[in-house]
Amino acid sequence: MRTKPPSPIANRAEARREQILEAALEVFSEKGYHETGIADIAGRLNIGHGTCYRYFKNKLDILHALVDRILIGLIEVVKKETPDKSDTLEEYRQQIVSIGEELFHLFAKDPRQAKIVFFEAMGLDEAIQRKVRLGIDRSAKLTELYLKNGVSKGFLRKDLDTRIASQAVNAIMFEGIRAGISYGKDAKFARRWMEEIPKLMLEGMRKR
């Protein structure tokens, strides 16, 4: 059964919604969530603030939508590699580097996203914090598949607690991103992280 293509009206509505989200991302990152009003977002687009309310209930609803969009991008990065692809420790090292570089690039090309997830969102209401934690937990579960593959193929320790290790791996990765944002666009700093992270991870996890 064929599905009908979106109508021109639906396309325009989605385009306007994305414009509002993009404007909100810009203003939130500049002024902070608490200091931003709906009028600030609307003003960035030269539209009436009432237009924003056609697409979102309030400012918090806009933030929820932004966090959803950012977390989807994060999960897609982790999913780019195949968990059972690596057969050796060196191949797994390359996967770590590839995923890490993708995550750094995701947030480096648009640092506003990192500010929302790692700074603004975590200091707000419980629903937003829970959403971010769930996104990070989902990322850790995907990471755990890579570790289980290493254990089953014998290049990671058989006694490795893959659940705890996956959370630790994510914590290292995300702290690197957070620190990178704090230091600004410092490519050398990011490179130092990407060189050190695999060493920290693999020295403790590899089979002896």
N, CA, C and O of each residue as an XYZ file, in Angstrom:
832
protein
N       0.847     -1.197      0.000
C       0.000      0.000      0.000
C       0.888      1.254      0.000
O       1.783      1.397      0.832
N       0.622      2.140     -0.936
C       1.421      3.357     -1.026
C       1.005      4.362      0.040
O      -0.175      4.523      0.352
N       2.018      5.033      0.589
C       1.717      6.102      1.540
C       1.712      7.423      0.798
O       2.514      7.641     -0.110
N       0.816      8.287      1.183
C       0.709      9.582      0.526
C       1.885     10.466      0.910
O       2.278     10.487      2.077
N       2.454     11.194     -0.036
C       3.535     12.127      0.310
C       2.976     13.255      1.171
O       1.794     13.585      1.072
N       3.828     13.853      2.022
C       3.362     14.971      2.844
C       2.795     16.093      1.996
O       3.317     16.391      0.921
N       1.738     16.711      2.471
C       1.129     17.818      1.743
C       2.020     19.046      1.836
O       2.851     19.142      2.740
N       1.854     19.997      0.900
C       2.640     21.242      0.971
C       2.460     21.960      2.301
O       3.400     22.564      2.817
N       1.238     21.893      2.863
C       0.978     22.552      4.151
C       1.787     21.884      5.253
O       2.370     22.558      6.102
N       1.820     20.540      5.235
C       2.584     19.804      6.238
C       4.069     20.111      6.118
O       4.763     20.260      7.123
N       4.553     20.204      4.881
C       5.957     20.535      4.656
C       6.302     21.924      5.181
O       7.356     22.128      5.784
N       5.407     22.872      4.945
C       5.648     24.238      5.439
C       5.639     24.275      6.961
O       6.446     24.966      7.582
N       4.713     23.519      7.554
C       4.626     23.479      9.014
C       5.898     22.889      9.609
O       6.414     23.394     10.605
N       6.403     21.818      8.998
C       7.626     21.188      9.494
C       8.822     22.122      9.312
O       9.703     22.185     10.169
N       8.847     22.837      8.205
C       9.933     23.785      7.963
C       9.925     24.905      9.004
O      10.975     25.296      9.514
N       8.730     25.415      9.314
C       8.621     26.467     10.323
C       9.035     25.951     11.696
O       9.704     26.655     12.453
N       8.642     24.735     12.010
C       9.006     24.132     13.292
C      10.528     24.030     13.416
O      11.092     24.334     14.467
N      11.184     23.601     12.339
C      12.639     23.490     12.349
C      13.298     24.861     12.472
O      14.333     24.996     13.126
N      12.709     25.872     11.853
C      13.246     27.228     11.976
C      13.192     27.704     13.425
O      14.128     28.334     13.920
N      12.096     27.399     14.090
C      11.946     27.799     15.496
C      12.968     27.069     16.363
O      13.571     27.669     17.254
N      13.163     25.781     16.106
C      14.145     25.011     16.868
C      15.556     25.557     16.644
O      16.335     25.669     17.590
N      15.879     25.889     15.420
C      17.206     26.416     15.115
C      17.423     27.771     15.792
O      18.501     28.042     16.322
N      16.401     28.611     15.770
C      16.499     29.917     16.439
C      16.648     29.733     17.947
O      17.427     30.435     18.591
N      15.898     28.788     18.504
C      15.978     28.519     19.945
C      17.367     28.003     20.318
O      17.926     28.409     21.337
N      17.918     27.119     19.505
C      19.260     26.604     19.754
C      20.267     27.741     19.805
O      21.160     27.758     20.651
N      20.115     28.684     18.899
C      21.025     29.824     18.830
C      20.887     30.723     20.059
O      21.880     31.127     20.663
N      19.638     31.029     20.416
C      19.422     31.955     21.531
C      19.735     31.295     22.871
O      20.335     31.928     23.740
N      19.340     30.039     23.055
C      19.654     29.324     24.302
C      21.162     29.275     24.535
O      21.631     29.474     25.656
N      21.914     29.010     23.474
C      23.364     28.888     23.623
C      24.017     30.238     23.904
O      25.068     30.299     24.542
N      23.404     31.313     23.432
C      23.953     32.659     23.644
C      23.593     33.216     25.025
O      24.455     33.712     25.751
N      22.309     33.126     25.372
C      21.814     33.773     26.585
C      21.592     32.822     27.757
O      21.500     33.248     28.908
N      21.506     31.529     27.448
C      21.134     30.570     28.477
C      19.629     30.369     28.471
O      18.872     31.262     28.091
N      19.205     29.191     28.895
C      17.780     28.866     28.862
C      16.955     29.813     29.725
O      15.930     30.329     29.281
N      17.398     30.041     30.951
C      16.608     30.838     31.892
C      16.448     32.289     31.454
O      15.423     32.915     31.724
N      17.453     32.818     30.786
C      17.411     34.223     30.376
C      16.698     34.430     29.041
O      16.494     35.563     28.605
N      16.326     33.334     28.404
C      15.666     33.411     27.101
C      14.156     33.349     27.255
O      13.638     32.556     28.041
N      13.445     34.196     26.497
C      11.997     34.151     26.452
C      11.527     33.764     25.063
O      12.289     33.819     24.098
N      10.277     33.377     24.973
C       9.704     33.044     23.669
C       9.854     34.225     22.706
O      10.093     34.036     21.514
N       9.713     35.435     23.231
C       9.840     36.625     22.384
C      11.233     36.736     21.774
O      11.382     37.214     20.650
N      12.264     36.292     22.515
C      13.626     36.317     21.983
C      13.762     35.374     20.790
O      14.395     35.703     19.787
N      13.158     34.202     20.920
C      13.216     33.209     19.841
C      12.459     33.721     18.618
O      12.940     33.646     17.487
N      11.264     34.241     18.877
C      10.456     34.766     17.774
C      11.150     35.946     17.105
O      11.124     36.083     15.882
N      11.775     36.798     17.922
C      12.467     37.967     17.383
C      13.612     37.589     16.465
O      13.899     38.299     15.501
N      14.265     36.479     16.757
C      15.365     36.031     15.912
C      14.873     35.679     14.509
O      15.629     35.742     13.539
N      13.585     35.305     14.416
C      12.986     34.936     13.126
C      12.105     36.037     12.545
O      11.544     35.897     11.459
N      11.996     37.137     13.293
C      11.112     38.235     12.875
C       9.670     37.761     12.686
O       9.005     38.108     11.710
N       9.206     36.960     13.646
C       7.816     36.510     13.646
C       7.194     36.875     14.984
O       7.907     37.160     15.946
N       5.876     36.867     15.048
C       5.199     37.121     16.310
C       5.382     35.941     17.249
O       5.447     34.796     16.801
N       5.468     36.212     18.570
C       5.698     35.101     19.499
C       4.523     34.123     19.513
O       4.673     32.965     19.902
N       3.347     34.602     19.082
C       2.197     33.712     18.994
C       2.414     32.582     17.995
O       1.850     31.498     18.147
N       3.230     32.833     16.976
C       3.523     31.795     15.978
C       4.239     30.612     16.630
O       3.992     29.459     16.276
N       5.123     30.902     17.578
C       5.843     29.821     18.267
C       4.876     28.901     19.004
O       5.079     27.688     19.068
N       3.810     29.503     19.564
C       2.858     28.712     20.330
C       1.976     27.829     19.443
O       1.281     26.948     19.950
N       1.995     28.050     18.154
C       1.272     27.148     17.246
C       1.984     25.809     17.120
O       1.373     24.794     16.786
N       3.282     25.820     17.390
C       4.090     24.614     17.195
C       4.584     24.010     18.507
O       4.868     22.813     18.570
N       4.686     24.820     19.542
C       5.193     24.343     20.833
C       4.353     24.920     21.958
O       3.863     26.045     21.867
N       4.190     24.144     23.013
C       3.365     24.574     24.143
C       3.994     25.754     24.873
O       3.314     26.708     25.253
N       5.299     25.668     25.058
C       6.019     26.702     25.809
C       7.519     26.555     25.553
O       7.944     25.756     24.718
N       8.300     27.328     26.275
C       9.754     27.301     26.099
C      10.338     25.937     26.455
O      11.252     25.456     25.784
N       9.812     25.316     27.507
C      10.312     24.011     27.918
C      10.034     22.953     26.851
O      10.848     22.056     26.634
N       8.897     23.059     26.194
C       8.554     22.134     25.114
C       9.556     22.256     23.965
O       9.919     21.257     23.343
N       9.992     23.463     23.693
C      11.007     23.684     22.653
C      12.314     23.010     23.061
O      12.966     22.363     22.241
N      12.691     23.161     24.323
C      13.932     22.541     24.795
C      13.855     21.020     24.697
O      14.827     20.370     24.311
N      12.707     20.456     25.043
C      12.524     19.003     24.926
C      12.772     18.559     23.482
O      13.465     17.571     23.238
N      12.203     19.292     22.539
C      12.355     18.937     21.125
C      13.819     19.051     20.691
O      14.309     18.222     19.924
N      14.505     20.070     21.179
C      15.925     20.229     20.855
C      16.755     19.076     21.405
O      17.602     18.523     20.705
N      16.510     18.717     22.656
C      17.245     17.617     23.280
C      16.998     16.316     22.527
O      17.925     15.538     22.304
N      15.738     16.078     22.133
C      15.421     14.883     21.344
C      16.258     14.839     20.077
O      16.841     13.808     19.741
N      16.314     15.969     19.374
C      17.034     16.031     18.105
C      18.525     15.778     18.300
O      19.148     15.070     17.509
N      19.090     16.357     19.350
C      20.518     16.202     19.614
C      20.851     14.761     20.000
O      21.842     14.202     19.530
N      20.017     14.162     20.858
C      20.277     12.794     21.300
C      20.153     11.795     20.154
O      20.891     10.811     20.108
N      19.230     12.036     19.233
C      19.106     11.165     18.060
C      20.407     11.189     17.256
O      20.889     10.149     16.807
N      20.967     12.385     17.081
C      22.236     12.501     16.366
C      23.360     11.764     17.072
O      24.202     11.139     16.426
N      23.375     11.836     18.397
C      24.400     11.153     19.184
C      24.297      9.639     19.019
O      25.303      8.965     18.800
N      23.078      9.105     19.124
C      22.865      7.662     18.998
C      23.242      7.189     17.597
O      23.804      6.106     17.436
N      22.940      7.986     16.602
C      23.274      7.601     15.229
C      24.778      7.447     15.039
O      25.223      6.595     14.269
N      25.562      8.268     15.738
C      27.017      8.154     15.648
C      27.476      6.806     16.196
O      28.286      6.120     15.573
N      26.952      6.428     17.372
C      27.354      5.166     18.004
C      26.937      3.973     17.150
O      27.606      2.940     17.143
N      25.822      4.125     16.430
C      25.299      3.033     15.608
C      25.993      2.907     14.251
O      25.767      1.935     13.531
N      26.828      3.873     13.901
C      27.466      3.840     12.579
C      28.380      2.629     12.413
O      28.439      2.026     11.342
N      29.088      2.283     13.479
C      29.953      1.112     13.444
C      29.143     -0.137     13.796
O      28.125     -0.046     14.482
N      29.600     -1.307     13.325
C      28.924     -2.565     13.628
C      29.574     -3.208     14.850
O      30.782     -3.446     14.841
N      28.797     -3.497     15.913
C      29.381     -4.016     17.158
C      30.224     -5.282     16.995
O      31.227     -5.444     17.691
N      29.833     -6.179     16.089
C      30.568     -7.441     15.955
C      31.605     -7.414     14.825
O      32.098     -8.457     14.393
N      31.923     -6.214     14.359
C      32.847     -6.074     13.222
C      34.283     -6.426     13.602
O      35.002     -7.020     12.798
N      34.708     -6.073     14.803
C      36.103     -6.255     15.207
C      36.386     -7.703     15.596
O      35.603     -8.344     16.298
N      37.542     -8.205     15.112
C      37.998     -9.548     15.470
C      39.288     -9.516     16.265
O      39.709    -10.534     16.814
N      39.922     -8.343     16.328
C      41.174     -8.205     17.067
C      41.134     -6.930     17.902
O      40.289     -6.057     17.708
N      42.075     -6.856     18.832
C      42.167     -5.671     19.683
C      42.466     -4.429     18.859
O      41.919     -3.360     19.132
N      43.317     -4.553     17.865
C      43.671     -3.404     17.030
C      42.467     -2.907     16.229
O      42.269     -1.702     16.079
N      41.668     -3.844     15.718
C      40.459     -3.449     14.991
C      39.488     -2.728     15.923
O      38.831     -1.765     15.526
N      39.404     -3.201     17.161
C      38.522     -2.540     18.125
C      39.052     -1.154     18.474
O      38.276     -0.214     18.651
N      40.365     -1.029     18.571
C      40.968      0.282     18.823
C      40.553      1.276     17.733
O      40.222      2.428     18.017
N      40.579      0.813     16.497
C      40.182      1.677     15.386
C      38.711      2.066     15.472
O      38.345      3.188     15.124
N      37.870      1.149     15.932
C      36.452      1.486     16.118
C      36.281      2.563     17.179
O      35.496      3.496     17.007
N      37.020      2.429     18.278
C      36.948      3.430     19.348
C      37.337      4.806     18.807
O      36.650      5.798     19.050
N      38.443      4.852     18.074
C      38.917      6.116     17.509
C      37.879      6.692     16.549
O      37.599      7.890     16.575
N      37.313      5.834     15.704
C      36.327      6.294     14.727
C      35.096      6.883     15.407
O      34.641      7.968     15.045
N      34.553      6.162     16.401
C      33.366      6.647     17.117
C      33.695      7.930     17.870
O      32.930      8.894     17.838
N      34.844      7.934     18.548
C      35.237      9.121     19.311
C      35.381     10.346     18.436
O      34.923     11.430     18.796
N      36.018     10.178     17.281
C      36.189     11.310     16.371
C      34.854     11.800     15.832
O      34.646     13.003     15.679
N      33.950     10.873     15.546
C      32.607     11.245     15.071
C      31.870     12.052     16.129
O      31.202     13.036     15.813
N      31.993     11.630     17.397
C      31.313     12.359     18.480
C      31.905     13.757     18.636
O      31.177     14.739     18.775
N      33.230     13.834     18.612
C      33.880     15.144     18.706
C      33.452     16.050     17.561
O      33.165     17.228     17.770
N      33.411     15.503     16.355
C      33.035     16.302     15.192
C      31.566     16.728     15.266
O      31.212     17.837     14.864
N      30.711     15.828     15.789
C      29.289     16.146     15.909
C      29.088     17.425     16.707
O      28.313     18.300     16.320
N      29.792     17.520     17.816
C      29.606     18.670     18.690
C      30.550     19.820     18.346
O      30.241     20.980     18.619
N      31.708     19.499     17.743
C      32.636     20.565     17.379
C      32.087     21.418     16.242
O      32.296     22.631     16.216
N      31.379     20.782     15.295
C      30.848     21.557     14.174
C      29.669     22.419     14.600
O      29.324     23.389     13.924
N      29.050     22.063     15.723
C      27.966     22.885     16.265
C      28.020     22.829     17.790
O      27.239     22.105     18.407
N      28.943     23.595     18.411
C      29.121     23.569     19.861
C      27.848     23.933     20.631
O      27.733     23.627     21.818
N      26.897     24.582     19.964
C      25.644     24.939     20.635
C      24.933     23.701     21.152
O      24.303     23.736     22.209
N      25.033     22.596     20.401
C      24.364     21.369     20.816
C      24.948     20.829     22.120
O      24.218     20.379     23.003
N      26.273     20.883     22.225
C      26.929     20.406     23.440
C      26.543     21.275     24.636
O      26.349     20.765     25.739
N      26.432     22.587     24.418
C      26.037     23.480     25.516
C      24.653     23.121     26.028
O      24.396     23.158     27.231
N      23.760     22.771     25.102
C      22.399     22.415     25.506
C      22.401     21.137     26.322
O      21.806     21.089     27.399
N      23.066     20.092     25.821
C      23.025     18.777     26.478
C      23.853     18.740     27.756
O      23.386     18.230     28.774
N      25.071     19.272     27.721
C      25.994     19.115     28.843
C      25.946     20.240     29.872
O      26.485     20.090     30.969
N      25.317     21.352     29.540
C      25.272     22.465     30.477
C      23.837     22.898     30.794
O      23.413     22.846     31.949
N      23.098     23.319     29.781
C      21.761     23.861     30.017
C      20.776     22.797     30.501
O      20.111     22.992     31.518
N      20.676     21.682     29.789
C      19.629     20.686     30.064
C      19.754     20.056     31.440
O      18.743     19.801     32.095
N      20.977     19.800     31.890
C      21.153     19.061     33.133
C      20.817     19.868     34.375
O      20.725     19.303     35.464
N      20.633     21.163     34.241
C      20.290     21.966     35.405
C      18.823     22.327     35.468
O      18.422     23.161     36.279
N      18.006     21.703     34.611
C      16.588     22.068     34.528
C      15.696     21.036     35.194
O      16.129     20.336     36.110
N      14.458     20.937     34.743
C      13.495     20.084     35.442
C      13.828     18.608     35.271
O      14.613     18.224     34.404
N      13.211     17.791     36.120
C      13.520     16.369     36.185
C      13.239     15.663     34.868
O      13.970     14.743     34.502
N      12.194     16.071     34.142
C      11.844     15.413     32.877
C      12.960     15.562     31.854
O      13.290     14.606     31.152
N      13.543     16.750     31.764
C      14.648     16.975     30.831
C      15.871     16.177     31.256
O      16.516     15.540     30.424
N      16.195     16.207     32.545
C      17.357     15.469     33.036
C      17.190     13.974     32.786
O      18.135     13.289     32.396
N      15.965     13.475     33.016
C      15.706     12.047     32.797
C      15.870     11.691     31.328
O      16.391     10.624     31.002
N      15.433     12.570     30.445
C      15.555     12.328     29.002
C      17.023     12.246     28.595
O      17.408     11.366     27.824
N      17.837     13.154     29.108
C      19.261     13.131     28.797
C      19.905     11.860     29.340
O      20.699     11.216     28.654
N      19.557     11.501     30.586
C      20.132     10.286     31.180
C      19.738      9.048     30.390
O      20.556      8.150     30.187
N      18.486      8.998     29.943
C      18.028      7.852     29.151
C      18.778      7.767     27.829
O      19.123      6.678     27.370
N      19.030      8.934     27.215
C      19.791      8.956     25.982
C      21.207      8.452     26.188
O      21.730      7.694     25.371
N      21.825      8.875     27.282
C      23.180      8.431     27.602
C      23.182      6.942     27.936
O      24.100      6.218     27.549
N      22.149      6.482     28.658
C      22.038      5.053     28.981
C      21.886      4.215     27.715
O      22.457      3.130     27.608
N      21.116      4.725     26.764
C      20.944      3.992     25.510
C      22.266      3.904     24.759
O      22.593      2.874     24.169
N      23.012      4.988     24.788
C      24.327      4.986     24.163
C      25.234      3.952     24.832
O      25.986      3.249     24.156
N      25.159      3.862     26.165
C      25.981      2.890     26.900
C      25.584      1.461     26.537
O      26.446      0.588     26.435
N      24.294      1.213     26.342
C      23.851     -0.136     25.972
C      24.375     -0.534     24.597
O      24.724     -1.691     24.364
N      24.427      0.440     23.687
C      25.016      0.165     22.380
C      26.517     -0.094     22.511
O      27.065     -0.986     21.863
N      27.167      0.698     23.358
C      28.596      0.506     23.597
C      28.868     -0.874     24.175
O      29.877     -1.498     23.848
N      27.972     -1.351     25.033
C      28.154     -2.656     25.665
C      28.198     -3.785     24.624
O      28.883     -4.788     24.826
N      27.472     -3.621     23.518
C      27.494     -4.643     22.467
C      28.900     -4.805     21.894
O      29.313     -5.915     21.559
N      29.633     -3.695     21.782
C      31.011     -3.748     21.288
C      31.897     -4.510     22.281
O      32.761     -5.293     21.885
N      31.668     -4.267     23.571
C      32.479     -4.923     24.595
C      32.172     -6.415     24.661
O      33.080     -7.234     24.799
N      30.900     -6.763     24.562
C      30.527     -8.177     24.579
C      31.145     -8.919     23.398
O      31.540    -10.079     23.520
N      31.224     -8.240     22.258
C      31.871     -8.835     21.094
C      33.340     -9.125     21.393
O      33.852    -10.186     21.039
N      34.018     -8.174     22.050
C      35.429     -8.356     22.386
C      35.647     -9.495     23.358
O      36.619    -10.242     23.246
N      34.743     -9.627     24.310
C      34.846    -10.720     25.281
C      34.624    -12.064     24.591
O      35.372    -13.016     24.812
N      33.597    -12.132     23.759
C      33.266    -13.399     23.097
C      34.351    -13.839     22.123
O      34.552    -15.036     21.917
N      35.057    -12.872     21.518
C      36.114    -13.208     20.555
C      37.490    -13.304     21.196
O      38.478    -13.615     20.530
N      37.543    -13.031     22.502
C      38.760    -13.306     23.237
C      39.813    -12.236     23.275
O      40.903    -12.487     23.790
N      39.543    -11.021     22.743
C      40.580     -9.991     22.828
C      40.331     -9.003     23.968
O      41.161     -8.130     24.224
N      39.183     -9.138     24.659
C      38.950     -8.409     25.905
C      38.812     -9.424     27.039
O      38.485    -10.587     26.799
N      39.060     -8.986     28.262
C      39.045     -9.873     29.429
C      37.724    -10.621     29.561
O      36.654    -10.046     29.364
N      37.804    -11.908     29.897
C      36.591    -12.706     30.077
C      35.794    -12.252     31.295
O      34.572    -12.391     31.332
N      36.502    -11.702     32.306
C      35.818    -11.265     33.522
C      35.393     -9.793     33.450
O      35.017     -9.207     34.465
N      35.452     -9.203     32.264
C      35.078     -7.794     32.114
C      33.597     -7.597     32.413
O      32.746     -8.277     31.840
N      33.296     -6.672     33.304
C      31.898     -6.315     33.595
C      31.471     -5.350     32.497
O      31.694     -4.144     32.604
N      30.859     -5.877     31.443
C      30.581     -5.072     30.255
C      29.599     -3.937     30.531
O      29.681     -2.883     29.901
N      28.679     -4.140     31.458
C      27.706     -3.077     31.749
C      28.388     -1.875     32.391
O      28.194     -0.736     31.965
N      29.187     -2.143     33.420
C      29.896     -1.052     34.098
C      30.933     -0.427     33.169
O      31.088      0.794     33.130
N      31.640     -1.273     32.422
C      32.684     -0.760     31.522
C      32.095      0.134     30.444
O      32.695      1.146     30.082
N      30.917     -0.233     29.925
C      30.300      0.590     28.877
C      29.918      1.967     29.416
O      30.043      2.970     28.713
N      29.450      2.014     30.667
C      29.114      3.307     31.267
C      30.371      4.142     31.489
O      30.355      5.361     31.317
N      31.465      3.472     31.874
C      32.726      4.179     32.081
C      33.271      4.723     30.762
O      33.787      5.839     30.707
N      33.152      3.920     29.695
C      33.601      4.357     28.370
C      32.848      5.613     27.948
O      33.450      6.579     27.480
N      31.524      5.592     28.116
C      30.723      6.755     27.749
C      31.095      7.971     28.586
O      31.174      9.087     28.073
N      31.323      7.751     29.872
C      31.679      8.864     30.746
C      32.971      9.529     30.270
O      33.085     10.755     30.277
N      33.935      8.719     29.861
C      35.199      9.261     29.353
C      34.965     10.054     28.078
O      35.469     11.166     27.924
N      34.195      9.468     27.164
C      33.919     10.131     25.886
C      33.216     11.470     26.099
O      33.621     12.491     25.544
N      32.160     11.451     26.907
C      31.364     12.664     27.087
C      32.121     13.732     27.877
O      31.931     14.927     27.648
N      32.974     13.304     28.804
C      33.792     14.285     29.513
C      34.773     14.936     28.555
O      35.064     16.127     28.672
N      35.287     14.159     27.605
C      36.170     14.725     26.591
C      35.470     15.782     25.758
O      36.044     16.827     25.451
N      34.216     15.503     25.393
C      33.439     16.470     24.612
C      33.168     17.722     25.445
O      33.332     18.848     24.974
N      32.750     17.502     26.698
C      32.459     18.644     27.578
C      33.697     19.513     27.776
O      33.627     20.741     27.717
N      34.830     18.857     28.013
C      36.068     19.608     28.206
C      36.472     20.332     26.926
O      36.958     21.463     26.964
N      36.266     19.669     25.800
C      36.595     20.292     24.522
C      35.808     21.562     24.287
O      36.342     22.551     23.785
N      34.518     21.532     24.655
C      33.680     22.727     24.527
C      34.184     23.830     25.455
O      34.214     25.002     25.079
N      34.578     23.449     26.663
C      35.061     24.432     27.633
C      36.341     25.106     27.143
O      36.570     26.286     27.410
N      37.165     24.357     26.433
C      38.428     24.904     25.938
C      38.291     25.581     24.585
O      39.261     26.119     24.051
N      37.086     25.553     24.032
C      36.874     26.156     22.734
C      37.318     25.232     21.614
O      37.578     24.049     21.834
N      37.403     25.789     20.401
C      37.752     24.977     19.236
C      39.266     24.761     19.177
O      39.971     25.362     18.366
N      39.738     23.885     20.060
C      41.167     23.587     20.131
C      41.387     22.193     19.553
O      41.200     21.195     20.249
N      41.778     22.121     18.296
C      41.939     20.834     17.624
C      43.019     19.985     18.286
O      42.894     18.762     18.357
N      44.084     20.632     18.773
C      45.160     19.883     19.420
C      44.672     19.252     20.717
O      45.041     18.123     21.041
N      43.850     19.976     21.453
C      43.307     19.439     22.704
C      42.432     18.232     22.423
O      42.522     17.221     23.119
N      41.582     18.332     21.402
C      40.714     17.213     21.027
C      41.548     16.016     20.596
O      41.223     14.876     20.929
N      42.620     16.271     19.858
C      43.485     15.187     19.402
C      44.152     14.479     20.576
O      44.299     13.257     20.561
N      44.559     15.242     21.596
C      45.157     14.636     22.785
C      44.166     13.698     23.465
O      44.535     12.619     23.929
N      42.911     14.118     23.520
C      41.883     13.244     24.093
C      41.763     11.970     23.280
O      41.711     10.877     23.844
N      41.719     12.096     21.955
C      41.502     10.940     21.100
C      42.699      9.981     21.112
O      42.546      8.794     20.824
N      43.866     10.487     21.438
C      45.032      9.615     21.550
C      45.066      8.900     22.898
O      45.519      7.759     22.994
N      44.586      9.576     23.928
C      44.667      9.015     25.278
C      43.514      8.078     25.618
O      43.710      7.104     26.344
N      42.304      8.356     25.101
C      41.130      7.562     25.453
C      41.300      6.074     25.144
O      41.047      5.252     26.025
N      41.719      5.688     23.927
C      41.891      4.249     23.668
C      42.902      3.586     24.605
O      42.723      2.433     24.998
N      43.968      4.316     24.964
C      44.964      3.761     25.884
C      44.340      3.485     27.246
O      44.516      2.406     27.812
N      43.609      4.470     27.768
C      42.962      4.310     29.065
C      41.979      3.143     29.060
O      41.928      2.349     30.000
N      41.209      3.057     27.994
C      40.172      2.038     27.908
C      40.782      0.646     27.728
O      40.453     -0.280     28.469
N      41.652      0.505     26.763
C      42.104     -0.824     26.374
C      43.129     -1.432     27.327
O      43.200     -2.654     27.460
N      43.920     -0.594     27.990
C      44.894     -1.147     28.927
C      44.191     -1.872     30.080
O      44.722     -2.843     30.620
N      43.016     -1.407     30.449
C      42.290     -2.046     31.532
C      41.381     -3.172     31.084
O      40.995     -4.017     31.891
N      41.028     -3.195     29.777
C      40.033     -4.164     29.306
C      40.630     -5.307     28.495
O      40.002     -6.359     28.371
N      41.837     -5.127     27.936
C      42.357     -6.144     27.029
C      42.721     -7.420     27.769
O      43.002     -7.412     28.968
N      42.707     -8.503     27.028
C      43.092     -9.811     27.574
C      44.590     -9.801     27.862
O      45.390     -9.357     27.038
N      44.958    -10.299     29.046
C      46.379    -10.346     29.444
C      47.043    -11.623     28.910
O      48.232    -11.842     29.139
